[in-house]
Amino acid sequence: MCPDNAGYRATPQAIVGLLIITLGLLWTGDNLNWWEADQVLRYWPLGLVALGTALALQPEDRGRRIFGYILIGLGVWMTIAAFLRVHLVFWQAWPLLFVLLGARLIYRSTQRVPNAPAAPSVPLSSDHRFSDFAFWSGVKRRIASPAFRQADLTAVMGGIELDFTGASTGGGEAVIDVFVMWGGIEIKVPPDWTVSNQVLAIMGGADDRSTGPQDATNRLVLRGFVLMGGIEVKT
């Protein structure tokens, strides 16, 4: 029986493959004097738009979606410049990326994770939701909530250390939103937690060293942005 392809979607790998094929056909036609590849290749930023769109449509990876939006914006900017034949200096406007990133952080801070269904006997403590900010400083926190839900962490030229070994998500899902720039975050989780790492790192890293099983009832989703910094999750 033939496999069901109803769920097929354009993946980033498929888009890259299509772009490579297109490039090969253009150059082949140019060598055979069928067309001038240079007239088409000046619109190459459309390839960034296509790749960014494929990344932005990845529902399971927040980091890829953010990077996809960046590629779309860059591709549209460069395509407009090529189409209008004008000289748009992108690097003079790159600080607008910080404006977009800041707006995204503000929007994200207004969103709240719904309370997962927990047993009535599990009370909510004062640290089931919290926010930490480290700027040229360090923050250490031990969480003991039996129903942890959400945290917002920002580390700019500073560090944050969280210890969840005495905490639980109440058998549901918890989310930690992070923003790290020239700083670091260290998170220690219990051995029965599974971690979903959805962080986008540019000139940095987000290392998940936790050992929890994939089918664990306590699930931690780590998402956000790291620039020239680092995040480490360990058991």
Short mmCIF file of the C-alpha atoms (twelve columns), coordinates in Angstrom:
data_MODEL
# 
_entry.id   MODEL 
# 
loop_
_atom_site.group_PDB 
_atom_site.id 
_atom_site.type_symbol 
_atom_site.label_atom_id 
_atom_site.label_alt_id 
_atom_site.label_comp_id 
_atom_site.label_asym_id 
_atom_site.label_seq_id 
_atom_site.Cartn_x 
_atom_site.Cartn_y 
_atom_site.Cartn_z 
_atom_site.pdbx_PDB_model_num 
ATOM 1   C CA . MET A 1   0.000  0.000  0.000   1 
ATOM 2   C CA . CYS A 2   1.303  3.430  -0.877  1 
ATOM 3   C CA . PRO A 3   2.142  5.673  2.076   1 
ATOM 4   C CA . ASP A 4   -0.269 8.463  2.852   1 
ATOM 5   C CA . ASN A 5   1.251  11.788 1.740   1 
ATOM 6   C CA . ALA A 6   -1.677 13.915 2.860   1 
ATOM 7   C CA . GLY A 7   0.430  15.333 5.687   1 
ATOM 8   C CA . TYR A 8   3.333  16.402 3.483   1 
ATOM 9   C CA . ARG A 9   4.673  19.890 3.996   1 
ATOM 10  C CA . ALA A 10  7.569  21.862 2.594   1 
ATOM 11  C CA . THR A 11  10.540 21.365 4.889   1 
ATOM 12  C CA . PRO A 12  13.625 23.610 4.988   1 
ATOM 13  C CA . GLN A 13  15.615 20.746 3.452   1 
ATOM 14  C CA . ALA A 14  13.157 20.517 0.548   1 
ATOM 15  C CA . ILE A 15  13.378 24.280 -0.047  1 
ATOM 16  C CA . VAL A 16  17.185 24.170 -0.056  1 
ATOM 17  C CA . GLY A 17  17.067 21.257 -2.513  1 
ATOM 18  C CA . LEU A 18  14.701 23.173 -4.779  1 
ATOM 19  C CA . LEU A 19  16.953 26.235 -4.684  1 
ATOM 20  C CA . ILE A 20  19.985 24.118 -5.616  1 
ATOM 21  C CA . ILE A 21  18.085 22.588 -8.551  1 
ATOM 22  C CA . THR A 22  16.984 26.040 -9.705  1 
ATOM 23  C CA . LEU A 23  20.538 27.314 -9.509  1 
ATOM 24  C CA . GLY A 24  21.807 24.389 -11.548 1 
ATOM 25  C CA . LEU A 25  19.155 24.887 -14.232 1 
ATOM 26  C CA . LEU A 26  19.882 28.615 -14.459 1 
ATOM 27  C CA . TRP A 27  23.596 28.085 -14.914 1 
ATOM 28  C CA . THR A 28  23.028 25.282 -17.417 1 
ATOM 29  C CA . GLY A 29  20.730 27.462 -19.508 1 
ATOM 30  C CA . ASP A 30  23.234 30.301 -19.308 1 
ATOM 31  C CA . ASN A 31  26.026 28.059 -20.613 1 
ATOM 32  C CA . LEU A 32  23.770 26.981 -23.501 1 
ATOM 33  C CA . ASN A 33  22.875 30.617 -24.268 1 
ATOM 34  C CA . TRP A 34  19.187 29.983 -23.619 1 
ATOM 35  C CA . TRP A 35  18.935 32.842 -21.136 1 
ATOM 36  C CA . GLU A 36  21.074 35.113 -19.007 1 
ATOM 37  C CA . ALA A 37  21.294 33.738 -15.511 1 
ATOM 38  C CA . ASP A 38  22.465 37.073 -14.087 1 
ATOM 39  C CA . GLN A 39  19.078 38.656 -14.824 1 
ATOM 40  C CA . VAL A 40  17.386 36.090 -12.608 1 
ATOM 41  C CA . LEU A 41  20.081 35.635 -9.976  1 
ATOM 42  C CA . ARG A 42  19.836 39.255 -8.891  1 
ATOM 43  C CA . TYR A 43  16.572 38.204 -7.264  1 
ATOM 44  C CA . TRP A 44  18.310 35.484 -5.245  1 
ATOM 45  C CA . PRO A 45  17.051 36.974 -1.930  1 
ATOM 46  C CA . LEU A 46  13.673 35.419 -2.783  1 
ATOM 47  C CA . GLY A 47  15.375 32.175 -1.831  1 
ATOM 48  C CA . LEU A 48  15.841 33.573 1.672   1 
ATOM 49  C CA . VAL A 49  12.137 34.408 1.789   1 
ATOM 50  C CA . ALA A 50  11.237 30.842 0.742   1 
ATOM 51  C CA . LEU A 51  13.604 29.279 3.264   1 
ATOM 52  C CA . GLY A 52  12.442 31.647 6.008   1 
ATOM 53  C CA . THR A 53  8.818  30.781 5.275   1 
ATOM 54  C CA . ALA A 54  9.561  27.058 5.569   1 
ATOM 55  C CA . LEU A 55  11.269 27.652 8.917   1 
ATOM 56  C CA . ALA A 56  8.493  29.924 10.163  1 
ATOM 57  C CA . LEU A 57  5.940  27.165 9.484   1 
ATOM 58  C CA . GLN A 58  7.673  24.698 11.814  1 
ATOM 59  C CA . PRO A 59  5.136  24.405 14.663  1 
ATOM 60  C CA . GLU A 60  7.336  22.216 16.844  1 
ATOM 61  C CA . ASP A 61  10.371 24.501 16.974  1 
ATOM 62  C CA . ARG A 62  9.980  28.070 18.208  1 
ATOM 63  C CA . GLY A 63  13.650 28.883 17.638  1 
ATOM 64  C CA . ARG A 64  13.428 27.959 13.964  1 
ATOM 65  C CA . ARG A 65  10.318 30.093 13.561  1 
ATOM 66  C CA . ILE A 66  12.090 33.157 14.952  1 
ATOM 67  C CA . PHE A 67  15.061 32.583 12.664  1 
ATOM 68  C CA . GLY A 68  12.616 32.112 9.777   1 
ATOM 69  C CA . TYR A 69  11.047 35.514 10.435  1 
ATOM 70  C CA . ILE A 70  14.522 37.079 10.395  1 
ATOM 71  C CA . LEU A 71  15.301 35.452 7.034   1 
ATOM 72  C CA . ILE A 72  11.968 36.600 5.590   1 
ATOM 73  C CA . GLY A 73  12.622 40.186 6.638   1 
ATOM 74  C CA . LEU A 74  16.158 40.117 5.246   1 
ATOM 75  C CA . GLY A 75  15.012 38.529 1.989   1 
ATOM 76  C CA . VAL A 76  12.185 41.019 1.468   1 
ATOM 77  C CA . TRP A 77  14.540 43.928 2.167   1 
ATOM 78  C CA . MET A 78  17.122 42.718 -0.350  1 
ATOM 79  C CA . THR A 79  14.493 41.771 -2.958  1 
ATOM 80  C CA . ILE A 80  13.015 45.288 -2.860  1 
ATOM 81  C CA . ALA A 81  16.492 46.703 -3.364  1 
ATOM 82  C CA . ALA A 82  17.076 44.427 -6.376  1 
ATOM 83  C CA . PHE A 83  13.652 45.083 -7.925  1 
ATOM 84  C CA . LEU A 84  13.817 48.866 -7.579  1 
ATOM 85  C CA . ARG A 85  17.507 48.876 -8.482  1 
ATOM 86  C CA . VAL A 86  18.233 51.088 -5.514  1 
ATOM 87  C CA . HIS A 87  21.032 50.887 -3.000  1 
ATOM 88  C CA . LEU A 88  19.565 50.038 0.380   1 
ATOM 89  C CA . VAL A 89  22.251 49.704 3.020   1 
ATOM 90  C CA . PHE A 90  20.898 47.006 5.295   1 
ATOM 91  C CA . TRP A 91  23.624 47.378 7.908   1 
ATOM 92  C CA . GLN A 92  22.563 50.967 8.567   1 
ATOM 93  C CA . ALA A 93  19.152 49.688 9.650   1 
ATOM 94  C CA . TRP A 94  20.185 46.502 11.472  1 
ATOM 95  C CA . PRO A 95  19.356 48.004 14.910  1 
ATOM 96  C CA . LEU A 96  15.699 47.650 13.883  1 
ATOM 97  C CA . LEU A 97  16.194 43.963 14.691  1 
ATOM 98  C CA . PHE A 98  16.501 44.999 18.338  1 
ATOM 99  C CA . VAL A 99  13.250 46.949 18.023  1 
ATOM 100 C CA . LEU A 100 11.489 43.860 16.672  1 
ATOM 101 C CA . LEU A 101 13.079 41.641 19.290  1 
ATOM 102 C CA . GLY A 102 12.082 44.010 22.092  1 
ATOM 103 C CA . ALA A 103 8.512  44.158 20.804  1 
ATOM 104 C CA . ARG A 104 8.460  40.380 20.694  1 
ATOM 105 C CA . LEU A 105 9.657  40.153 24.294  1 
ATOM 106 C CA . ILE A 106 6.982  42.609 25.432  1 
ATOM 107 C CA . TYR A 107 4.285  40.662 23.593  1 
ATOM 108 C CA . ARG A 108 5.539  37.382 25.006  1 
ATOM 109 C CA . SER A 109 5.510  38.768 28.548  1 
ATOM 110 C CA . THR A 110 1.766  39.407 28.235  1 
ATOM 111 C CA . GLN A 111 1.061  35.793 27.321  1 
ATOM 112 C CA . ARG A 112 0.396  33.297 30.058  1 
ATOM 113 C CA . VAL A 113 0.469  29.521 29.998  1 
ATOM 114 C CA . PRO A 114 -2.926 28.087 30.952  1 
ATOM 115 C CA . ASN A 115 -2.943 26.202 34.207  1 
ATOM 116 C CA . ALA A 116 -2.561 22.537 33.424  1 
ATOM 117 C CA . PRO A 117 -5.130 20.302 35.110  1 
ATOM 118 C CA . ALA A 118 -3.614 19.344 38.425  1 
ATOM 119 C CA . ALA A 119 -4.971 17.412 41.327  1 
ATOM 120 C CA . PRO A 120 -7.078 19.556 43.694  1 
ATOM 121 C CA . SER A 121 -4.703 18.616 46.509  1 
ATOM 122 C CA . VAL A 122 -1.777 20.354 44.733  1 
ATOM 123 C CA . PRO A 123 -1.685 24.004 45.887  1 
ATOM 124 C CA . LEU A 124 -0.092 26.802 43.900  1 
ATOM 125 C CA . SER A 125 2.867  28.390 45.645  1 
ATOM 126 C CA . SER A 126 4.277  31.871 45.210  1 
ATOM 127 C CA . ASP A 127 6.916  30.606 42.761  1 
ATOM 128 C CA . HIS A 128 4.649  28.726 40.362  1 
ATOM 129 C CA . ARG A 129 5.168  31.771 38.082  1 
ATOM 130 C CA . PHE A 130 8.064  34.189 38.370  1 
ATOM 131 C CA . SER A 131 10.382 36.493 36.468  1 
ATOM 132 C CA . ASP A 132 14.122 37.050 36.963  1 
ATOM 133 C CA . PHE A 133 16.347 39.743 35.458  1 
ATOM 134 C CA . ALA A 134 20.151 39.841 35.683  1 
ATOM 135 C CA . PHE A 135 22.102 42.814 34.357  1 
ATOM 136 C CA . TRP A 136 25.767 42.936 35.337  1 
ATOM 137 C CA . SER A 137 24.775 40.718 38.233  1 
ATOM 138 C CA . GLY A 138 23.853 37.195 39.254  1 
ATOM 139 C CA . VAL A 139 20.592 35.629 40.396  1 
ATOM 140 C CA . LYS A 140 20.211 32.298 42.197  1 
ATOM 141 C CA . ARG A 141 16.829 30.784 42.926  1 
ATOM 142 C CA . ARG A 142 15.627 27.460 44.336  1 
ATOM 143 C CA . ILE A 143 12.091 26.556 43.266  1 
ATOM 144 C CA . ALA A 144 9.964  24.253 45.403  1 
ATOM 145 C CA . SER A 145 6.564  24.736 43.767  1 
ATOM 146 C CA . PRO A 146 4.522  21.511 43.392  1 
ATOM 147 C CA . ALA A 147 2.842  22.997 40.286  1 
ATOM 148 C CA . PHE A 148 5.387  25.175 38.494  1 
ATOM 149 C CA . ARG A 149 3.944  26.764 35.336  1 
ATOM 150 C CA . GLN A 150 6.027  29.566 33.828  1 
ATOM 151 C CA . ALA A 151 9.127  31.723 34.179  1 
ATOM 152 C CA . ASP A 152 10.565 34.657 32.235  1 
ATOM 153 C CA . LEU A 153 14.351 34.919 32.410  1 
ATOM 154 C CA . THR A 154 16.488 37.767 31.070  1 
ATOM 155 C CA . ALA A 155 20.278 37.758 31.441  1 
ATOM 156 C CA . VAL A 156 22.271 40.636 29.938  1 
ATOM 157 C CA . MET A 157 25.955 40.492 30.845  1 
ATOM 158 C CA . GLY A 158 24.857 38.558 33.905  1 
ATOM 159 C CA . GLY A 159 23.907 35.088 35.070  1 
ATOM 160 C CA . ILE A 160 20.888 33.228 36.415  1 
ATOM 161 C CA . GLU A 161 20.944 29.884 38.229  1 
ATOM 162 C CA . LEU A 162 17.719 27.980 38.872  1 
ATOM 163 C CA . ASP A 163 17.339 24.779 40.891  1 
ATOM 164 C CA . PHE A 164 14.110 22.859 40.230  1 
ATOM 165 C CA . THR A 165 15.173 19.627 41.960  1 
ATOM 166 C CA . GLY A 166 12.560 20.171 44.650  1 
ATOM 167 C CA . ALA A 167 9.798  21.222 42.245  1 
ATOM 168 C CA . SER A 168 7.201  19.598 40.006  1 
ATOM 169 C CA . THR A 169 4.961  20.674 37.150  1 
ATOM 170 C CA . GLY A 170 2.033  18.833 38.706  1 
ATOM 171 C CA . GLY A 171 2.165  16.254 35.958  1 
ATOM 172 C CA . GLY A 172 1.705  18.865 33.220  1 
ATOM 173 C CA . GLU A 173 3.744  21.207 31.042  1 
ATOM 174 C CA . ALA A 174 5.710  24.255 32.153  1 
ATOM 175 C CA . VAL A 175 7.364  26.925 30.008  1 
ATOM 176 C CA . ILE A 176 10.492 29.014 30.542  1 
ATOM 177 C CA . ASP A 177 10.980 31.971 28.186  1 
ATOM 178 C CA . VAL A 178 14.574 33.177 27.997  1 
ATOM 179 C CA . PHE A 179 16.503 36.091 26.576  1 
ATOM 180 C CA . VAL A 180 20.273 35.964 26.949  1 
ATOM 181 C CA . MET A 181 22.785 38.483 25.609  1 
ATOM 182 C CA . TRP A 182 26.431 38.188 26.685  1 
ATOM 183 C CA . GLY A 183 25.290 36.223 29.697  1 
ATOM 184 C CA . GLY A 184 24.361 32.767 30.872  1 
ATOM 185 C CA . ILE A 185 21.575 30.723 32.430  1 
ATOM 186 C CA . GLU A 186 21.949 27.432 34.270  1 
ATOM 187 C CA . ILE A 187 18.883 25.309 35.023  1 
ATOM 188 C CA . LYS A 188 18.890 22.152 37.123  1 
ATOM 189 C CA . VAL A 189 15.849 19.888 36.771  1 
ATOM 190 C CA . PRO A 190 14.756 16.680 38.525  1 
ATOM 191 C CA . PRO A 191 15.587 13.347 36.843  1 
ATOM 192 C CA . ASP A 192 11.900 12.707 36.071  1 
ATOM 193 C CA . TRP A 193 11.524 15.860 33.915  1 
ATOM 194 C CA . THR A 194 11.721 15.828 30.141  1 
ATOM 195 C CA . VAL A 195 12.985 18.991 28.448  1 
ATOM 196 C CA . SER A 196 12.007 20.366 25.036  1 
ATOM 197 C CA . ASN A 197 14.753 22.748 23.891  1 
ATOM 198 C CA . GLN A 198 13.319 25.306 21.438  1 
ATOM 199 C CA . VAL A 199 15.893 28.057 21.951  1 
ATOM 200 C CA . LEU A 200 17.369 29.942 18.998  1 
ATOM 201 C CA . ALA A 201 21.065 30.586 19.588  1 
ATOM 202 C CA . ILE A 202 23.213 32.935 17.490  1 
ATOM 203 C CA . MET A 203 26.928 32.927 18.316  1 
ATOM 204 C CA . GLY A 204 25.961 31.101 21.487  1 
ATOM 205 C CA . GLY A 205 24.501 27.819 22.633  1 
ATOM 206 C CA . ALA A 206 21.682 26.095 24.499  1 
ATOM 207 C CA . ASP A 207 22.867 22.738 25.833  1 
ATOM 208 C CA . ASP A 208 20.354 20.243 27.214  1 
ATOM 209 C CA . ARG A 209 22.134 17.702 29.422  1 
ATOM 210 C CA . SER A 210 19.040 16.504 31.258  1 
ATOM 211 C CA . THR A 211 18.432 12.763 31.495  1 
ATOM 212 C CA . GLY A 212 14.648 12.608 31.875  1 
ATOM 213 C CA . PRO A 213 12.701 10.070 29.779  1 
ATOM 214 C CA . GLN A 214 10.771 11.357 26.770  1 
ATOM 215 C CA . ASP A 215 7.486  10.018 28.157  1 
ATOM 216 C CA . ALA A 216 7.858  11.771 31.513  1 
ATOM 217 C CA . THR A 217 4.691  13.397 32.847  1 
ATOM 218 C CA . ASN A 218 6.604  16.498 33.953  1 
ATOM 219 C CA . ARG A 219 7.530  18.425 30.789  1 
ATOM 220 C CA . LEU A 220 9.575  21.621 30.586  1 
ATOM 221 C CA . VAL A 221 9.563  23.707 27.378  1 
ATOM 222 C CA . LEU A 222 12.548 26.014 27.028  1 
ATOM 223 C CA . ARG A 223 12.172 28.698 24.366  1 
ATOM 224 C CA . GLY A 224 13.608 32.081 23.498  1 
ATOM 225 C CA . PHE A 225 16.738 33.701 22.115  1 
ATOM 226 C CA . VAL A 226 20.456 33.570 22.944  1 
ATOM 227 C CA . LEU A 227 22.995 35.996 21.477  1 
ATOM 228 C CA . MET A 228 26.668 35.492 22.334  1 
ATOM 229 C CA . GLY A 229 25.686 33.716 25.512  1 
ATOM 230 C CA . GLY A 230 24.826 30.279 26.795  1 
ATOM 231 C CA . ILE A 231 22.153 28.163 28.477  1 
ATOM 232 C CA . GLU A 232 22.762 24.838 30.173  1 
ATOM 233 C CA . VAL A 233 20.072 22.457 31.406  1 
ATOM 234 C CA . LYS A 234 21.193 19.529 33.511  1 
ATOM 235 C CA . THR A 235 19.833 16.922 35.885  1 
# 
